[in-house]
Structure formats: structure tokens, C-alpha cells
Amino acid sequence: MFRQNALKRRLRKGNQAFGMFLELGHPPIAEIAAASGYDCVLIDREHGQGDLFSAVPEMAAAQAHGATALLRVPANDPVTIKLALDTGPEGIMIPAILDGAAAKRAADSCRYPPRGIRGFAASVVRASSYGVHTEAYLREIEDELLVIGQIETRSGVEAAEAIAATDGIDMIFIGPYDLAANLGHLGEPDHKDALKAIARVEKAAKKHGKWLGAIPTPGRSAAALFQDGYDLVISHCDVVMLREAARADVAAMRAALKRRGAKKK
């Protein structure tokens, strides 16, 4: 056994899970998130800072404290996915799956031949502990890796049945903000058109036995998502946490100074 995927085991038992988006690219943040008790961290290399290889210290920091390390790649590209998997995430998120063919390409990119097209370097990469656990890695990676496909476009919604039916895709993760924008409602993830599309994806995912993931929106909290049967909720983001804590502190300090100024008068 090279490394068990605690998140995938949790989901297989029917338990729901939650995680945190990491955008800033700093290992101590991953360490803090994992030590605080998040089930997983989702290291974002679609919109976040850093490249695929700079994600390694973040993964190591999270894994050292028992959190599952997920990595979102920039695009559904076999070369990018190959490089990402070699760095050793326990799960990979692939954005903007547009149709069934794209879903198959994503799944195939995560598997070695003959079932897929992933290039072989298991004897030297971090994913196999730099070759120390090559045999176990090759034997177990297909079962241990959590493959997450995102649906966040009109075409993805229209192809939701085909995407969800794809062997090798474990979870469908809905991107409500991108989906709403793609439907013509930028910044309105709770627009009725977006909600209708999301419901269609939810139905397809559950029909084909796929786990379902998403992020909260102003109109749909993490609690509501769990109530509606979502398996994974990425509930917060390091940038937002830091920004909102800083803004709250600035407001408090300004209020304190204003009170002090009033007393002097």
C-alpha cells in the first residue's frame, strides 16, 4: 500500500465530506487547514497561484496532518493531467468537461494503458514515493485516485447524462458561478436558469451513481447542499477567509479609533 485515500474511503461509506480551496500557493496555509480538521484541501492550479510542481509542498503539508490533497488542473489536457498526477495528489479535479468524449479523455488521461493513455514514469515520480512503492502504486492507483469532473457550461449540462455515465469519473463537481455566466447570468449563481441546469446535473450524477460536489452560493449554503445530498462541499477559500478577516479587523480598528477620537473631544 503506497497511500490510502481517506476521502475516497469516507465517501464509499456513504459519509459526506468538506474541504477548503487553496488559491494562494503557500504550504503553511495547507498545513493550517489540515490541522484545523478539513477532510481535504483543493489546491487550485486553474485560478490559483503557482504551477503544478509548486503544489507538491502544499500536498505534503496537508497529507502530513491527515487531510486528503486534491489538485485542480488548468484544463482537460492529457499532458497536463499526466504531469499533475506524477506529483502525487490523491484526487484530481478537471474543469469544464464539455461532453461525453471530453469526459472519456479526462478519465483515460488518469489511467495507464491498456485502460487509458497516461504516460509511464511511476518508477521515478513523487506519486509512487519516487519509485519506492512502484508496484503498489501501479496496482492500486486506479482504485485510490479520486477523479472529479466539473460541469460548468451549457454544453456540459446538455451532456450531463453522457458525462456522468463515463467509467473512470468518480465525482461530478458543479461550478455554479461559471455555469451561471455561461448561461448569460454573470455573477448570479442562484439565477433560476442556473438552478434549473444544476438540478439537471444533480439528477444525472445520482442516476449514474456518481458522487456529487459543489461550492456554496449566497442562496444555497453548505448546510443546504448537504441536505440536498451532496457528497463533497468545498466550503471556503483561503483568499476569502483572509480578506474577510482583514476587512473585519480594519473595520474594528477604525471604529476603535473613532471612539477614541470622540472621547478626546
Kinemage of the C-alpha trace (Angstrom):
@kinemage 1
@onewidth
@group {chain A} dominant
@subgroup {mainchain}
@vectorlist {calphas} color= white
{ca met a 1} P 0.000 0.000 0.000
{ca phe a 2} L 1.554 3.313 -1.032
{ca arg a 3} L -1.062 5.625 0.499
{ca gln a 4} L -4.740 5.158 1.233
{ca asn a 5} L -7.179 7.801 0.060
{ca ala a 6} L -9.040 8.655 3.251
{ca leu a 7} L -11.535 10.898 1.457
{ca lys a 8} L -12.486 8.247 -1.078
{ca arg a 9} L -12.934 5.712 1.698
{ca arg a 10} L -15.131 8.160 3.567
{ca leu a 11} L -17.316 8.706 0.522
{ca arg a 12} L -17.575 4.982 -0.163
{ca lys a 13} L -19.009 4.513 3.315
{ca gly a 14} L -21.752 6.972 2.458
{ca asn a 15} L -20.335 9.777 4.574
{ca gln a 16} L -20.317 13.376 3.401
{ca ala a 17} L -17.170 15.477 3.478
{ca phe a 18} L -15.984 19.066 3.296
{ca gly a 19} L -12.848 20.843 2.207
{ca met a 20} L -11.153 24.159 1.557
{ca phe a 21} L -9.949 25.783 -1.659
{ca leu a 22} L -6.298 26.876 -1.616
{ca glu a 23} L -5.554 29.720 -4.026
{ca leu a 24} L -2.515 31.449 -2.531
{ca gly a 25} L 0.012 28.667 -3.070
{ca his a 26} L 1.592 28.670 0.398
{ca pro a 27} L 2.260 25.348 2.215
{ca pro a 28} L 1.642 26.760 5.722
{ca ile a 29} L -1.947 27.545 4.707
{ca ala a 30} L -2.441 23.929 3.630
{ca glu a 31} L -0.920 22.832 6.925
{ca ile a 32} L -3.213 25.089 8.941
{ca ala a 33} L -6.287 23.905 7.003
{ca ala a 34} L -5.419 20.246 7.508
{ca ala a 35} L -4.539 20.690 11.174
{ca ser a 36} L -7.833 22.529 11.702
{ca gly a 37} L -9.791 19.468 10.594
{ca tyr a 38} L -10.783 19.852 6.948
{ca asp a 39} L -11.301 16.469 5.277
{ca cys a 40} L -9.454 17.691 2.206
{ca val a 41} L -7.763 20.659 0.624
{ca leu a 42} L -8.322 21.508 -3.027
{ca ile a 43} L -5.167 23.067 -4.427
{ca asp a 44} L -6.224 25.223 -7.335
{ca arg a 45} L -3.989 25.496 -10.364
{ca glu a 46} L -6.744 26.684 -12.681
{ca his a 47} L -7.121 30.073 -10.995
{ca gly a 48} L -4.696 29.891 -8.070
{ca gln a 49} L -1.078 30.963 -7.737
{ca gly a 50} L 1.817 28.690 -8.683
{ca asp a 51} L 2.330 25.829 -11.087
{ca leu a 52} L 1.746 22.100 -10.802
{ca phe a 53} L 5.112 21.369 -9.238
{ca ser a 54} L 4.846 24.133 -6.639
{ca ala a 55} L 1.769 22.301 -5.385
{ca val a 56} L 3.968 19.500 -4.003
{ca pro a 57} L 4.858 21.255 -0.697
{ca glu a 58} L 1.185 22.113 -0.231
{ca met a 59} L 0.191 18.486 -0.742
{ca ala a 60} L 2.897 17.278 1.621
{ca ala a 61} L 1.823 19.740 4.313
{ca ala a 62} L -1.828 18.699 4.068
{ca gln a 63} L -1.089 14.978 3.906
{ca ala a 64} L 1.190 15.193 6.946
{ca his a 65} L -1.816 16.303 9.002
{ca gly a 66} L -4.230 13.732 7.614
{ca ala a 67} L -6.120 15.781 5.012
{ca thr a 68} L -6.591 14.421 1.506
{ca ala a 69} L -4.822 16.512 -1.126
{ca leu a 70} L -6.838 17.282 -4.259
{ca leu a 71} L -5.352 19.162 -7.202
{ca arg a 72} L -7.327 21.095 -9.828
{ca val a 73} L -5.554 21.267 -13.183
{ca pro a 74} L -5.874 24.216 -15.591
{ca ala a 75} L -7.514 22.268 -18.407
{ca asn a 76} L -8.663 18.892 -19.674
{ca asp a 77} L -5.340 18.167 -21.335
{ca pro a 78} L -3.655 14.719 -21.190
{ca val a 79} L -0.150 16.154 -20.827
{ca thr a 80} L -1.172 18.492 -18.020
{ca ile a 81} L -3.055 15.719 -16.248
{ca lys a 82} L -0.073 13.375 -16.606
{ca leu a 83} L 2.274 15.894 -15.005
{ca ala a 84} L -0.224 16.654 -12.256
{ca leu a 85} L -0.727 13.001 -11.354
{ca asp a 86} L 3.007 12.419 -11.186
{ca thr a 87} L 3.216 14.989 -8.372
{ca gly a 88} L 1.116 12.699 -6.185
{ca pro a 89} L -2.326 14.157 -5.435
{ca glu a 90} L -4.894 11.782 -4.009
{ca gly a 91} L -7.547 13.332 -6.194
{ca ile a 92} L -7.623 15.385 -9.361
{ca met a 93} L -10.250 17.876 -10.491
{ca ile a 94} L -10.621 18.523 -14.219
{ca pro a 95} L -12.514 21.693 -15.149
{ca ala a 96} L -15.080 22.334 -17.869
{ca ile a 97} L -15.951 18.832 -19.054
{ca leu a 98} L -17.972 19.699 -22.153
{ca asp a 99} L -19.351 16.358 -23.338
{ca gly a 100} L -19.042 12.598 -23.147
{ca ala a 101} L -15.943 12.494 -25.341
{ca ala a 102} L -14.227 15.043 -23.120
{ca ala a 103} L -15.178 13.029 -20.034
{ca lys a 104} L -13.654 9.904 -21.573
{ca arg a 105} L -10.488 11.807 -22.452
{ca ala a 106} L -10.223 13.009 -18.862
{ca ala a 107} L -10.755 9.524 -17.443
{ca asp a 108} L -8.332 7.957 -19.922
{ca ser a 109} L -5.703 10.548 -19.016
{ca cys a 110} L -5.836 9.310 -15.429
{ca arg a 111} L -5.256 5.652 -16.311
{ca tyr a 112} L -2.285 3.738 -17.592
{ca pro a 113} L -2.627 1.573 -20.691
{ca pro a 114} L -4.390 -0.564 -21.673
{ca arg a 115} L -7.341 1.190 -19.994
{ca gly a 116} L -6.032 4.689 -20.580
{ca ile a 117} L -3.315 6.833 -22.116
{ca arg a 118} L -1.306 8.072 -19.136
{ca gly a 119} L 2.430 8.079 -19.783
{ca phe a 120} L 4.569 5.891 -17.551
{ca ala a 121} L 7.102 7.318 -15.098
{ca ala a 122} L 5.954 5.578 -11.935
{ca ser a 123} L 9.465 4.415 -11.092
{ca val a 124} L 10.753 7.964 -10.512
{ca val a 125} L 7.899 10.326 -9.561
{ca arg a 126} L 6.604 11.558 -6.212
{ca ala a 127} L 3.275 9.764 -6.694
{ca ser a 128} L 4.995 6.405 -6.052
{ca ser a 129} L 7.320 7.836 -3.391
{ca tyr a 130} L 9.924 8.273 -6.139
{ca gly a 131} L 9.789 4.622 -7.051
{ca val a 132} L 9.924 3.174 -3.537
{ca his a 133} L 6.341 1.905 -3.900
{ca thr a 134} L 6.125 1.483 -7.663
{ca glu a 135} L 4.493 -1.941 -7.661
{ca ala a 136} L 1.868 -0.962 -5.085
{ca tyr a 137} L 1.214 2.295 -6.893
{ca leu a 138} L 0.591 0.602 -10.219
{ca arg a 139} L -1.616 -1.965 -8.556
{ca glu a 140} L -3.730 0.438 -6.518
{ca ile a 141} L -3.713 3.898 -8.062
{ca glu a 142} L -6.763 3.417 -10.259
{ca asp a 143} L -8.804 2.423 -7.229
{ca glu a 144} L -7.305 5.000 -4.858
{ca leu a 145} L -7.340 8.088 -7.101
{ca leu a 146} L -10.443 10.279 -6.886
{ca val a 147} L -11.238 11.641 -10.354
{ca ile a 148} L -13.517 14.684 -10.309
{ca gly a 149} L -15.035 16.122 -13.471
{ca gln a 150} L -16.514 19.610 -13.423
{ca ile a 151} L -19.693 20.580 -15.229
{ca glu a 152} L -19.864 24.355 -15.550
{ca thr a 153} L -21.103 25.143 -19.074
{ca arg a 154} L -24.322 24.861 -21.078
{ca ser a 155} L -22.811 22.104 -23.200
{ca gly a 156} L -21.752 20.229 -20.083
{ca val a 157} L -25.280 20.378 -18.740
{ca glu a 158} L -26.707 19.157 -22.035
{ca ala a 159} L -24.247 16.255 -21.961
{ca ala a 160} L -24.649 15.571 -18.244
{ca glu a 161} L -26.022 12.073 -18.829
{ca ala a 162} L -23.062 11.058 -21.005
{ca ile a 163} L -20.535 12.654 -18.679
{ca ala a 164} L -21.998 11.030 -15.574
{ca ala a 165} L -22.121 7.646 -17.322
{ca thr a 166} L -18.386 7.743 -18.086
{ca asp a 167} L -16.363 4.977 -16.475
{ca gly a 168} L -13.448 6.433 -14.544
{ca ile a 169} L -15.161 9.650 -13.474
{ca asp a 170} L -15.897 9.270 -9.757
{ca met a 171} L -17.497 12.610 -8.950
{ca ile a 172} L -19.358 15.354 -10.769
{ca phe a 173} L -18.491 18.757 -9.311
{ca ile a 174} L -20.780 21.614 -10.331
{ca gly a 175} L -19.275 25.067 -10.843
{ca pro a 176} L -22.263 27.349 -10.204
{ca tyr a 177} L -20.561 30.661 -10.962
{ca asp a 178} L -19.070 29.589 -14.287
{ca leu a 179} L -22.286 27.821 -15.208
{ca ala a 180} L -24.390 30.886 -14.494
{ca ala a 181} L -22.000 33.049 -16.521
{ca asn a 182} L -22.083 30.598 -19.411
{ca leu a 183} L -25.870 30.775 -19.351
{ca gly a 184} L -25.746 34.559 -19.589
{ca his a 185} L -26.066 35.430 -15.902
{ca leu a 186} L -22.600 36.548 -14.803
{ca gly a 187} L -22.326 36.795 -11.024
{ca glu a 188} L -25.770 35.241 -10.457
{ca pro a 189} L -25.173 31.620 -9.425
{ca asp a 190} L -28.660 31.398 -7.937
{ca his a 191} L -30.461 32.604 -11.064
{ca lys a 192} L -33.451 30.415 -11.932
{ca asp a 193} L -31.802 29.299 -15.194
{ca ala a 194} L -28.671 28.223 -13.340
{ca leu a 195} L -30.688 26.391 -10.690
{ca lys a 196} L -32.639 24.546 -13.375
{ca ala a 197} L -29.405 23.482 -15.068
{ca ile a 198} L -27.874 22.429 -11.768
{ca ala a 199} L -30.896 20.275 -10.963
{ca arg a 200} L -30.442 18.518 -14.298
{ca val a 201} L -26.802 17.736 -13.482
{ca glu a 202} L -27.687 16.574 -9.984
{ca lys a 203} L -30.222 14.131 -11.395
{ca ala a 204} L -27.745 12.729 -13.927
{ca ala a 205} L -24.997 12.292 -11.350
{ca lys a 206} L -27.192 10.418 -8.908
{ca lys a 207} L -28.750 8.319 -11.669
{ca his a 208} L -25.329 7.012 -12.680
{ca gly a 209} L -24.050 6.539 -9.148
{ca lys a 210} L -21.531 9.356 -9.163
{ca trp a 211} L -20.655 11.374 -6.106
{ca leu a 212} L -21.731 14.999 -6.261
{ca gly a 213} L -19.748 18.058 -5.222
{ca ala a 214} L -20.098 21.838 -5.272
{ca ile a 215} L -19.366 25.105 -3.510
{ca pro a 216} L -21.934 27.144 -1.584
{ca thr a 217} L -23.600 30.184 -3.143
{ca pro a 218} L -25.395 33.097 -1.479
{ca gly a 219} L -28.705 31.324 -1.944
{ca arg a 220} L -27.545 27.806 -1.156
{ca ser a 221} L -25.412 27.254 1.925
{ca ala a 222} L -23.124 24.337 2.662
{ca ala a 223} L -25.774 23.002 5.040
{ca ala a 224} L -28.361 23.163 2.268
{ca leu a 225} L -26.054 21.335 -0.134
{ca phe a 226} L -25.515 18.545 2.382
{ca gln a 227} L -29.267 18.395 2.989
{ca asp a 228} L -29.790 18.040 -0.764
{ca gly a 229} L -27.489 15.033 -0.913
{ca tyr a 230} L -24.152 16.485 -1.980
{ca asp a 231} L -21.232 14.285 -1.023
{ca leu a 232} L -18.451 16.889 -1.009
{ca val a 233} L -18.718 20.596 -0.297
{ca ile a 234} L -15.692 22.841 -0.670
{ca ser a 235} L -16.973 25.278 1.874
{ca his a 236} L -14.404 28.058 1.919
{ca cys a 237} L -11.295 29.558 0.333
{ca asp a 238} L -8.054 30.863 1.820
{ca val a 239} L -8.291 34.186 -0.051
{ca val a 240} L -11.830 34.846 1.151
{ca met a 241} L -11.030 33.869 4.734
{ca leu a 242} L -8.009 36.169 4.870
{ca arg a 243} L -9.771 39.013 3.066
{ca glu a 244} L -12.868 38.949 5.229
{ca ala a 245} L -10.887 38.589 8.474
{ca ala a 246} L -8.704 41.532 7.428
{ca arg a 247} L -11.696 43.679 6.483
{ca ala a 248} L -13.418 42.898 9.758
{ca asp a 249} L -10.276 43.779 11.710
{ca val a 250} L -9.812 47.031 9.778
{ca ala a 251} L -13.434 47.975 10.482
{ca ala a 252} L -12.978 47.179 14.171
{ca met a 253} L -9.768 49.223 14.398
{ca arg a 254} L -11.340 52.201 12.635
{ca ala a 255} L -14.311 52.014 14.984
{ca ala a 256} L -11.942 51.902 17.960
{ca leu a 257} L -10.048 54.959 16.720
{ca lys a 258} L -13.311 56.793 16.081
{ca arg a 259} L -14.447 56.090 19.644
{ca arg a 260} L -11.096 57.254 20.990
{ca gly a 261} L -11.350 60.452 18.946
{ca ala a 262} L -14.826 61.119 20.309
{ca lys a 263} L -13.622 60.698 23.901
{ca lys a 264} L -10.826 63.255 23.359
{ca lys a 265} L -13.403 65.865 22.382
